[in-house]
Amino acid sequence: MHALTTALVLGTQVASGSHSIPPSYRFTAAQFDIPSTVLYAVALTESGLSVRRSSVSRPWPWTLNVAGTGYYFNSRQAAWRALKHSLNSGERSIDVGLMQINWRYHHERLGSPWQALDPYHGLAVGTAILKRCHQGGGDWMKSVGCYHAPNHAQRAARYRRRVASQIQQLQKKG
């Protein structure tokens, strides 16, 4: 795994088992004026995977959800091949990367399939979507629900509860 991607995915705290927020998430959150805990909790909810034989979960950049089935790949290349195969087969309901950004609705922002799987690009696109959901101001948790299900109140509420649980765990382990 490339060193920058390792830092993005694993952060500097994996060895100690800490759930602290990796610097790349803090930096991106600051750029978009979003609470870093909210951003990281969304990424964990979307693509969290236990890494290095531990119970520590981290967002995984090479994650796809194709028509409701989730897949975790060992490399960007493998995820890219699977994404291209799905697209070539006519599938468009594909959530991509760390933030599980839906290809059908956001393919223009995601760019090419290769670019869509760039962890930093995906994080920036997902953060921009979350920020857009918050443009009306108010409650960040409402924005989180919008991020996942902007037109479905019940799904948004379930998702908010999952993210809130991640936030609580992050604050507890801080």
C-alpha positions as CSV (number, residue, x, y, z in Angstrom):
1,M,0.0,0.0,0.0
2,H,1.3,3.4,-0.9
3,A,2.6,5.4,2.2
4,L,0.1,8.3,1.8
5,T,-2.8,5.9,1.4
6,T,-1.6,4.0,4.5
7,A,-1.7,7.2,6.5
8,L,-5.2,8.0,5.2
9,V,-6.6,4.6,6.0
10,L,-4.7,3.6,9.0
11,G,-3.6,6.9,10.5
12,T,-0.9,6.9,13.1
13,Q,-2.7,5.3,15.9
14,V,-3.4,1.8,14.7
15,A,-0.5,0.3,16.6
16,S,-1.9,1.6,19.9
17,G,-5.4,0.5,19.0
18,S,-6.7,4.1,19.3
19,H,-9.7,5.4,17.4
20,S,-8.3,8.9,16.9
21,I,-9.1,10.7,13.7
22,P,-6.3,10.5,11.1
23,P,-4.8,13.8,10.1
24,S,-6.1,13.7,6.5
25,Y,-9.7,13.6,7.8
26,R,-9.0,16.5,10.2
27,F,-7.4,18.5,7.4
28,T,-10.2,17.9,5.0
29,A,-12.8,18.6,7.6
30,A,-11.1,21.9,8.4
31,Q,-11.0,22.9,4.7
32,F,-14.8,22.4,4.4
33,D,-15.6,23.7,7.9
34,I,-17.1,20.4,9.0
35,P,-16.6,18.8,12.5
36,S,-13.8,16.2,11.9
37,T,-15.7,13.8,14.2
38,V,-18.7,13.9,12.0
39,L,-16.7,13.5,8.8
40,Y,-14.8,10.5,10.2
41,A,-17.9,8.9,11.6
42,V,-19.6,9.1,8.2
43,A,-16.5,7.5,6.6
44,L,-16.4,4.7,9.2
45,T,-20.1,4.1,8.7
46,E,-19.8,4.0,5.0
47,S,-16.7,1.8,4.5
48,G,-15.3,0.8,7.9
49,L,-13.3,-2.4,8.0
50,S,-11.3,-4.0,10.8
51,V,-7.6,-3.8,9.8
52,R,-4.5,-5.6,10.8
53,R,-6.1,-8.4,12.8
54,S,-7.5,-6.0,15.3
55,S,-10.8,-4.7,16.4
56,V,-9.9,-1.2,15.2
57,S,-12.1,-0.3,12.3
58,R,-10.9,2.2,9.6
59,P,-12.5,3.5,6.5
60,W,-11.4,1.4,3.5
61,P,-10.7,3.3,0.2
62,W,-11.2,0.3,-2.1
63,T,-14.8,-0.4,-1.1
64,L,-17.6,-0.8,-3.6
65,N,-21.3,-1.5,-3.0
66,V,-22.8,-2.8,-6.2
67,A,-26.6,-3.0,-6.3
68,G,-26.7,-3.5,-2.5
69,T,-23.8,-5.9,-2.1
70,G,-20.6,-4.6,-0.4
71,Y,-17.1,-5.6,-1.6
72,Y,-13.8,-4.8,0.0
73,F,-10.7,-5.1,-2.3
74,N,-7.1,-5.4,-1.3
75,S,-5.9,-2.8,-3.8
76,R,-7.0,0.2,-5.8
77,Q,-6.3,-1.8,-9.0
78,A,-8.6,-4.7,-8.0
79,A,-11.4,-2.3,-7.0
80,W,-10.9,-0.4,-10.3
81,R,-11.2,-3.6,-12.3
82,A,-14.4,-4.5,-10.5
83,L,-15.8,-1.0,-10.9
84,K,-15.1,-1.0,-14.6
85,H,-16.6,-4.5,-15.0
86,S,-19.8,-3.3,-13.2
87,L,-20.0,-0.2,-15.3
88,N,-19.4,-2.1,-18.5
89,S,-22.2,-4.5,-17.5
90,G,-24.6,-1.6,-17.3
91,E,-24.7,-1.3,-13.6
92,R,-25.0,2.3,-12.3
93,S,-26.1,1.8,-8.7
94,I,-22.5,1.6,-7.3
95,D,-21.2,3.3,-4.2
96,V,-17.5,4.0,-4.5
97,G,-14.6,4.4,-2.0
98,L,-14.2,5.7,1.5
99,M,-17.3,7.8,1.5
100,Q,-19.4,5.4,-0.7
101,I,-20.4,8.0,-3.2
102,N,-23.1,6.9,-5.6
103,W,-21.9,6.6,-9.2
104,R,-25.4,7.1,-10.6
105,Y,-25.8,10.5,-9.0
106,H,-22.3,11.8,-8.7
107,H,-20.2,10.3,-11.6
108,E,-19.4,13.8,-12.9
109,R,-17.9,14.7,-9.6
110,L,-16.1,11.4,-9.2
111,G,-14.5,11.6,-12.6
112,S,-13.1,8.5,-14.2
113,P,-13.4,5.1,-12.4
114,W,-9.7,5.4,-11.5
115,Q,-10.0,8.9,-10.1
116,A,-13.2,7.8,-8.2
117,L,-11.0,5.3,-6.2
118,D,-8.4,7.9,-5.3
119,P,-8.9,8.1,-1.5
120,Y,-8.1,11.8,-1.3
121,H,-10.3,12.7,-4.2
122,G,-13.2,10.5,-2.8
123,L,-12.8,12.1,0.6
124,A,-13.0,15.6,-0.9
125,V,-16.0,14.8,-3.0
126,G,-17.9,13.1,-0.1
127,T,-17.0,16.1,2.2
128,A,-18.3,18.5,-0.4
129,I,-21.6,16.5,-0.6
130,L,-21.9,16.5,3.2
131,K,-21.2,20.3,3.2
132,R,-23.9,20.9,0.6
133,C,-26.4,19.0,2.7
134,H,-25.5,21.4,5.5
135,Q,-25.8,24.6,3.5
136,G,-29.2,25.4,5.1
137,G,-27.3,25.4,8.4
138,G,-28.5,23.9,11.6
139,D,-27.9,20.4,12.8
140,W,-25.0,18.4,11.5
141,M,-26.9,15.1,12.1
142,K,-29.6,16.2,9.8
143,S,-26.9,16.9,7.2
144,V,-25.6,13.3,7.8
145,G,-29.1,11.9,7.1
146,C,-29.2,14.0,3.9
147,Y,-25.8,12.6,2.9
148,H,-27.1,9.1,2.9
149,A,-30.8,9.4,2.0
150,P,-31.8,13.0,1.0
151,N,-35.3,11.9,-0.1
152,H,-36.1,9.2,2.4
153,A,-36.7,10.3,6.0
154,Q,-36.8,6.8,7.6
155,R,-33.5,5.7,5.9
156,A,-31.9,9.0,6.9
157,A,-33.0,8.6,10.5
158,R,-31.6,5.0,10.7
159,Y,-28.3,6.2,9.1
160,R,-28.1,9.2,11.6
161,R,-28.4,6.7,14.5
162,R,-25.5,4.6,13.0
163,V,-23.3,7.7,12.6
164,A,-24.2,8.9,16.1
165,S,-23.1,5.6,17.5
166,Q,-19.7,6.0,15.7
167,I,-19.3,9.5,17.0
168,Q,-20.0,8.3,20.6
169,Q,-17.4,5.6,20.2
170,L,-14.9,8.1,18.8
171,Q,-15.5,10.4,21.7
172,K,-15.3,7.6,24.3
173,K,-12.0,6.3,22.9
174,G,-10.7,9.8,22.0
